[in-house]
Amino acid sequence: MKLIDARNDHYRKLANVEGYRSRSSYKLKELHKSYRIIGVGHYVLDLGCAPGGWTQVAVQLAGNKGKVMGVDTSFVEEIPGAYMLKSDICDGSVTKEILSFFGKKVNVVICDLSPQVTGNWSVDHSTQISSNYAAAKIMDQVLKKNGNALFKVFDGEYSNEFYQYVKKKFFKVKLKKPKVSRKQSSELYCICLGYMS
């Protein structure tokens, strides 16, 4: 995206005004409005949470009785109402830390993972999908029955394979591109409702 386009971006401006750390906050808000992914009092795990826009929305939606944890390899500034864990989702010990924090299985796993983009589309796409499989592996250990999940997916060669993979695990799975997403963006969101563990 050109710098001039970024400056003129409506959702980027809105995020600045409303105190969100990223325009992606509005993607989660839009998808939640349609699918009610996060409920009041829910325990929510945000994988790949930097810079924290989704974590902020999760805290608002879960409310005072909810519990939210964000996990990322990058340092993320503190978010009131959330616990931030600097860790790699491919690290086997992260699941233990997640369950230790929540004290039980979670209601929702949200995942807005994006690799360091190289500019080589096939590499970026396969890296992003691989990250989603790593996130889904954690999800299988921490998500309670009938829970929900949300994954960002770079649309491409392996996106349907990942969609079919999660489809077997949930009662209902949808692929959507939010209106908030830029037209030229290849990102889709996989909304997964009713985990059948």
C-alpha positions as semicolon CSV with decimal commas, in nm:
position;residue;x (nm);y (nm);z (nm)
1;M;0,000;0,000;0,000
2;K;0,132;0,342;-0,093
3;L;0,192;0,584;0,195
4;I;-0,061;0,831;0,054
5;D;-0,325;0,552;0,046
6;A;-0,244;0,460;0,406
7;R;-0,291;0,819;0,518
8;N;-0,626;0,837;0,344
9;D;-0,745;0,501;0,475
10;H;-1,077;0,549;0,658
11;Y;-1,031;0,261;0,905
12;R;-0,674;0,358;0,987
13;K;-0,797;0,708;1,075
14;L;-1,089;0,565;1,271
15;A;-0,854;0,334;1,466
16;N;-0,645;0,637;1,565
17;V;-0,954;0,830;1,678
18;E;-1,109;0,538;1,871
19;G;-0,784;0,419;2,029
20;Y;-0,741;0,088;1,848
21;R;-0,390;-0,025;1,762
22;S;-0,475;-0,138;1,410
23;R;-0,742;-0,116;1,142
24;S;-0,781;-0,495;1,172
25;S;-0,985;-0,431;1,490
26;Y;-1,274;-0,342;1,261
27;K;-1,244;-0,672;1,074
28;L;-1,302;-0,861;1,398
29;K;-1,586;-0,626;1,495
30;E;-1,753;-0,677;1,156
31;L;-1,719;-1,056;1,164
32;H;-1,837;-1,071;1,525
33;K;-2,146;-0,865;1,437
34;S;-2,244;-1,129;1,180
35;Y;-2,140;-1,446;1,365
36;R;-2,128;-1,367;1,741
37;I;-1,785;-1,526;1,778
38;I;-1,708;-1,393;2,129
39;G;-1,961;-1,381;2,411
40;V;-1,971;-1,194;2,742
41;G;-1,768;-1,382;3,002
42;H;-1,578;-1,581;2,741
43;Y;-1,217;-1,690;2,777
44;V;-1,041;-1,579;2,458
45;L;-0,699;-1,674;2,321
46;D;-0,552;-1,443;2,055
47;L;-0,266;-1,608;1,863
48;G;-0,038;-1,378;1,664
49;C;-0,182;-1,080;1,848
50;A;0,065;-0,798;1,763
51;P;0,008;-0,506;1,765
52;G;-0,299;-0,586;1,978
53;G;-0,603;-0,459;1,785
54;W;-0,790;-0,790;1,804
55;T;-0,693;-0,830;2,170
56;Q;-0,847;-0,490;2,247
57;V;-1,175;-0,590;2,079
58;A;-1,173;-0,931;2,255
59;V;-1,140;-0,758;2,595
60;Q;-1,437;-0,534;2,514
61;L;-1,655;-0,822;2,392
62;A;-1,568;-1,064;2,674
63;G;-1,625;-0,798;2,941
64;N;-1,518;-0,796;3,307
65;K;-1,606;-1,162;3,363
66;G;-1,409;-1,275;3,060
67;K;-1,038;-1,350;3,036
68;V;-0,812;-1,268;2,740
69;M;-0,459;-1,372;2,653
70;G;-0,255;-1,252;2,353
71;V;0,042;-1,451;2,225
72;D;0,306;-1,322;1,983
73;T;0,677;-1,352;1,911
74;S;0,694;-0,970;1,912
75;F;0,673;-0,755;2,221
76;V;0,319;-0,616;2,256
77;E;0,251;-0,322;2,483
78;E;0,024;-0,395;2,777
79;I;-0,350;-0,394;2,711
80;P;-0,578;-0,338;3,012
81;G;-0,781;-0,653;3,079
82;A;-0,549;-0,885;2,884
83;Y;-0,240;-1,089;2,960
84;M;0,033;-1,071;2,694
85;L;0,268;-1,366;2,644
86;K;0,581;-1,323;2,431
87;S;0,623;-1,668;2,283
88;D;0,633;-1,865;1,959
89;I;0,322;-2,071;1,881
90;C;0,554;-2,343;1,745
91;D;0,711;-2,380;2,090
92;G;0,566;-2,691;2,251
93;S;0,560;-2,536;2,600
94;V;0,322;-2,253;2,501
95;T;0,010;-2,469;2,544
96;K;0,100;-2,539;2,906
97;E;0,139;-2,164;2,971
98;I;-0,196;-2,092;2,805
99;L;-0,385;-2,350;3,011
100;S;-0,205;-2,238;3,326
101;F;-0,322;-1,879;3,274
102;F;-0,686;-1,963;3,197
103;G;-0,717;-2,251;3,445
104;K;-0,950;-2,432;3,203
105;K;-1,019;-2,462;2,831
106;V;-1,112;-2,147;2,641
107;N;-1,433;-2,051;2,460
108;V;-1,267;-1,883;2,163
109;V;-0,939;-1,892;1,969
110;I;-0,876;-1,602;1,731
111;C;-0,581;-1,597;1,495
112;D;-0,477;-1,304;1,275
113;L;-0,133;-1,447;1,200
114;S;0,070;-1,294;0,922
115;P;0,432;-1,376;0,832
116;Q;0,703;-1,121;0,762
117;V;0,605;-1,068;0,399
118;T;0,892;-1,140;0,157
119;G;0,720;-1,024;-0,161
120;N;0,729;-1,381;-0,298
121;W;0,360;-1,470;-0,292
122;S;0,393;-1,849;-0,293
123;V;0,641;-1,837;-0,002
124;D;0,428;-1,590;0,198
125;H;0,112;-1,790;0,135
126;S;0,260;-2,125;0,236
127;T;0,425;-1,970;0,547
128;Q;0,095;-1,813;0,656
129;I;-0,099;-2,138;0,607
130;S;0,172;-2,331;0,799
131;S;0,131;-2,084;1,086
132;N;-0,243;-2,153;1,085
133;Y;-0,182;-2,526;1,117
134;A;0,045;-2,456;1,417
135;A;-0,233;-2,239;1,567
136;A;-0,492;-2,510;1,500
137;K;-0,270;-2,762;1,681
138;I;-0,279;-2,537;1,990
139;M;-0,653;-2,483;1,941
140;D;-0,712;-2,860;1,954
141;Q;-0,555;-2,868;2,300
142;V;-0,712;-2,558;2,454
143;L;-1,057;-2,501;2,294
144;K;-1,358;-2,637;2,478
145;K;-1,641;-2,828;2,311
146;N;-1,883;-2,596;2,123
147;G;-1,620;-2,321;2,125
148;N;-1,549;-2,089;1,831
149;A;-1,240;-1,998;1,631
150;L;-1,140;-1,742;1,370
151;F;-0,841;-1,767;1,136
152;K;-0,701;-1,525;0,881
153;V;-0,614;-1,712;0,561
154;F;-0,405;-1,586;0,270
155;D;-0,612;-1,702;-0,027
156;G;-0,413;-1,926;-0,257
157;E;-0,303;-2,279;-0,341
158;Y;-0,337;-2,420;0,013
159;S;-0,628;-2,216;0,152
160;N;-0,898;-2,465;0,054
161;E;-0,696;-2,748;0,207
162;F;-0,686;-2,559;0,539
163;Y;-1,058;-2,479;0,511
164;Q;-1,138;-2,850;0,465
165;Y;-0,910;-2,934;0,759
166;V;-1,095;-2,707;1,005
167;K;-1,435;-2,789;0,853
168;K;-1,408;-3,142;0,996
169;K;-1,363;-2,998;1,346
170;F;-1,658;-2,756;1,366
171;F;-2,034;-2,764;1,328
172;K;-2,028;-2,465;1,093
173;V;-1,739;-2,309;0,897
174;K;-1,755;-2,007;0,663
175;L;-1,496;-1,824;0,454
176;K;-1,556;-1,449;0,435
177;K;-1,379;-1,137;0,322
178;P;-1,489;-0,850;0,547
179;K;-1,588;-0,520;0,387
180;V;-1,315;-0,361;0,601
181;S;-1,047;-0,558;0,410
182;R;-0,886;-0,368;0,128
183;K;-1,010;-0,467;-0,218
184;Q;-0,663;-0,569;-0,336
185;S;-0,603;-0,785;-0,027
186;S;-0,597;-1,162;-0,069
187;E;-0,691;-1,225;0,294
188;L;-1,000;-1,424;0,385
189;Y;-1,130;-1,513;0,728
190;C;-1,230;-1,864;0,827
191;I;-1,511;-1,842;1,082
192;C;-1,544;-2,165;1,279
193;L;-1,845;-2,217;1,506
194;G;-1,922;-2,507;1,740
195;Y;-1,603;-2,704;1,803
196;M;-1,675;-3,080;1,799
197;S;-1,386;-3,208;2,013
